[in-house]
C-alpha cells in the first residue's frame, strides 16, 4: 500500500462499539497483506495480524484503544456514581 491509500481518518469509536471481525493477515486500516505489503516494509503489530506497522495504521489503532479505554472508564464512573459501588463491591 502507498501512503495515499491509507485512510485519512480513524474508525469512529466514540459511539457504542460495534462487534467487528477482521481477517487475520489483512490490515484493517490500509488493507495490506503478507503478499501485498506496504511500501514501508511493514509488519504486524497486534496478536491477530490485523494491524500493520505503517505509521498511520498504528496511529489509528492506538486512537481506537484510547477511545475504548475512555468508554470503559466512563461506564465504570457512571456505575460508581449511580450505585455507589462497582461490580457489586462497596
Rosetta silent file (secondary structure, phi, psi, omega in degrees, C-alpha in Angstrom):
SEQUENCE: XXXXXXXXXXXXXXXXXXXXXXXXXXXXXXXXXXXXXXXXXXXXXXXXXXXXXXXXXXXXXXXXXXXXXXXXXXXXXXXXXXXXXXXXXX
SCORE:     score description
SCORE:     0.000 S_00000001
   1 L     0.000  144.005  175.601    0.000    0.000    0.000 S_00000001
   2 L   -94.394  160.888  178.538    1.151    3.505   -0.664 S_00000001
   3 H   -56.098  -31.515  179.551    0.675    6.327    1.855 S_00000001
   4 H   -67.105  -22.470 -178.470   -2.097    7.736   -0.348 S_00000001
   5 H   -87.738  -10.567  179.055   -4.085    4.513    0.092 S_00000001
   6 L   -75.979  133.733  179.743   -4.076    4.648    3.905 S_00000001
   7 L   -57.094  148.795 -177.805   -7.361    6.032    5.243 S_00000001
   8 L   -91.167  -11.667  179.978   -7.117    9.606    6.487 S_00000001
   9 L  -129.489  140.308  175.653   -9.485    9.182    9.452 S_00000001
  10 L   -70.776  164.732  175.379   -9.572    6.501   12.163 S_00000001
  11 L   -63.662  135.854 -179.925  -12.658    4.413   12.691 S_00000001
  12 L   -75.518  109.576 -179.605  -15.152    6.364   14.827 S_00000001
  13 L  -112.310   13.997  179.460  -15.235    4.510   18.118 S_00000001
  14 L   -70.119  -31.537  178.070  -16.806    7.280   20.191 S_00000001
  15 L   -78.335  178.224  176.999  -20.206    5.649   19.831 S_00000001
  16 L   -54.985  139.090 -176.889  -21.035    2.265   21.287 S_00000001
  17 L   -66.571  142.714  173.406  -18.552   -0.270   19.944 S_00000001
  18 L   -94.502  150.057  174.119  -19.586   -2.483   17.094 S_00000001
  19 L   -83.450  112.861 -177.489  -18.569   -6.094   17.021 S_00000001
  20 L  -118.327  137.523  177.546  -16.200   -6.190   14.104 S_00000001
  21 L  -111.615  124.292 -179.577  -14.420   -9.223   12.767 S_00000001
  22 L  -109.274  143.701 -178.723  -11.176   -8.607   10.942 S_00000001
  23 L   -78.826  120.141  176.343   -9.496  -11.099    8.660 S_00000001
  24 L   -57.319  139.955  179.375   -6.090  -12.188   10.012 S_00000001
  25 L    88.946    6.156  176.883   -3.305  -11.334    7.588 S_00000001
  26 E  -137.450  124.137 -178.559   -5.042   -8.194    6.264 S_00000001
  27 L   -65.197  129.700 -179.071   -4.585   -4.747    7.820 S_00000001
  28 L   -69.363  -14.026 -177.575   -7.923   -3.343    8.985 S_00000001
  29 L  -103.255  -52.667 -175.497   -6.849    0.186    8.002 S_00000001
  30 L  -104.234  -14.686  176.929   -4.883    0.108    4.766 S_00000001
  31 L    85.358    5.387  179.738   -5.730   -3.393    3.534 S_00000001
  32 L   -67.254  159.829 -179.023   -2.156   -4.588    3.052 S_00000001
  33 E  -134.767  175.567  175.374   -1.457   -8.318    3.319 S_00000001
  34 L   -59.750  -36.372 -177.502    1.531  -10.615    3.676 S_00000001
  35 L   -81.520  -26.885 -176.347    1.549  -10.960   -0.101 S_00000001
  36 L  -133.618   73.417 -175.242    0.962   -7.259   -0.860 S_00000001
  37 L   -78.522  174.137  178.188    2.612   -5.270    1.943 S_00000001
  38 L   -70.789  160.478  177.522    3.068   -1.534    2.383 S_00000001
  39 L   -65.213  -21.194 -178.313    5.883    0.366    0.721 S_00000001
  40 L   -84.667    9.097 -178.987    7.358    0.952    4.201 S_00000001
  41 L    57.110   58.359 -174.442    8.047   -2.803    4.607 S_00000001
  42 L   -74.568  170.729  175.122    5.538   -3.156    7.429 S_00000001
  43 L  -142.550  170.056 -178.912    4.955   -5.989    9.905 S_00000001
  44 E   -81.088  136.613  179.968    2.059   -6.964   12.164 S_00000001
  45 L  -109.774   -8.304  178.190    1.823   -5.152   15.497 S_00000001
  46 L  -114.549  162.561 -176.425   -1.163   -6.945   17.040 S_00000001
  47 L   -69.826  -14.822 -178.928   -1.564  -10.568   18.001 S_00000001
  48 L  -100.275    2.239 -177.651   -4.265  -11.194   15.389 S_00000001
  49 L    56.144   49.717  178.450   -2.282   -9.888   12.392 S_00000001
  50 L  -124.451    0.522  177.892   -4.905   -7.243   11.604 S_00000001
  51 L  -135.411  122.920  179.608   -2.881   -4.044   12.130 S_00000001
  52 E   -91.199  171.943 -174.485    0.324   -3.297   10.246 S_00000001
  53 L   -86.765    6.377  176.389    3.178   -1.095   11.397 S_00000001
  54 L   -57.846  135.869 -174.294    2.593    1.704    8.867 S_00000001
  55 H   -50.835  -43.964 -179.578    2.617    4.927   10.919 S_00000001
  56 H   -65.568  -37.936  179.706   -0.954    5.957   10.031 S_00000001
  57 H   -66.916  -41.492  177.472   -2.271    2.480   10.841 S_00000001
  58 H   -62.932  -43.108  178.732   -0.504    2.490   14.224 S_00000001
  59 H   -58.464  -46.626  179.788   -1.932    5.951   14.923 S_00000001
  60 H   -64.650  -41.804 -179.369   -5.480    4.768   14.165 S_00000001
  61 H   -60.067  -47.636 -179.147   -5.033    1.589   16.210 S_00000001
  62 H   -71.613  -28.879  174.042   -3.920    3.463   19.313 S_00000001
  63 H   -64.006  -41.151  177.123   -6.684    6.055   18.839 S_00000001
  64 H   -64.648  -42.362 -179.758   -9.186    3.184   18.930 S_00000001
  65 H   -64.426  -41.387  177.539   -7.546    1.706   22.019 S_00000001
  66 H   -62.643  -43.599 -179.847   -7.628    5.093   23.821 S_00000001
  67 H   -64.483  -40.230  178.856  -11.302    5.557   22.921 S_00000001
  68 H   -64.255  -42.804  178.140  -12.151    2.038   24.123 S_00000001
  69 H   -63.536  -44.088 -179.968  -10.359    2.675   27.431 S_00000001
  70 H   -62.298  -41.437  179.020  -12.125    6.027   27.844 S_00000001
  71 H   -63.152  -42.980  179.461  -15.514    4.396   27.143 S_00000001
  72 H   -66.089  -41.115  179.428  -14.842    1.665   29.731 S_00000001
  73 H   -64.947  -42.403  178.206  -13.690    4.209   32.301 S_00000001
  74 H   -62.328  -42.325  178.897  -16.784    6.366   31.725 S_00000001
  75 H   -61.902  -41.808  178.501  -19.027    3.320   32.128 S_00000001
  76 H   -65.583  -42.875  178.780  -17.295    2.463   35.410 S_00000001
  77 H   -61.270  -42.760  178.725  -17.600    6.059   36.656 S_00000001
  78 H   -62.781  -42.961  179.464  -21.337    6.086   35.890 S_00000001
  79 H   -61.283  -44.467  179.920  -21.774    2.774   37.709 S_00000001
  80 H   -66.162  -42.817 -178.628  -19.952    4.065   40.796 S_00000001
  81 H   -68.250  -33.913 -177.479  -21.856    7.360   40.804 S_00000001
  82 H   -87.378  -28.795 -177.093  -25.266    5.741   40.394 S_00000001
  83 H  -114.491  -14.953 -176.793  -24.838    2.729   42.677 S_00000001
  84 L    78.866    0.280  179.666  -22.007    3.743   44.969 S_00000001
  85 L  -138.118  174.285  171.210  -20.221    0.515   44.040 S_00000001
  86 E  -139.017  130.413 -179.966  -18.600   -1.138   41.121 S_00000001
  87 L    63.033   27.758  177.973  -19.068   -4.757   40.228 S_00000001
  88 L    83.988    2.387  179.682  -21.192   -5.360   43.314 S_00000001
  89 E  -104.368  145.430  178.167  -18.479   -4.221   45.736 S_00000001
  90 L   -85.508    0.000    0.000  -18.817   -1.295   48.127 S_00000001
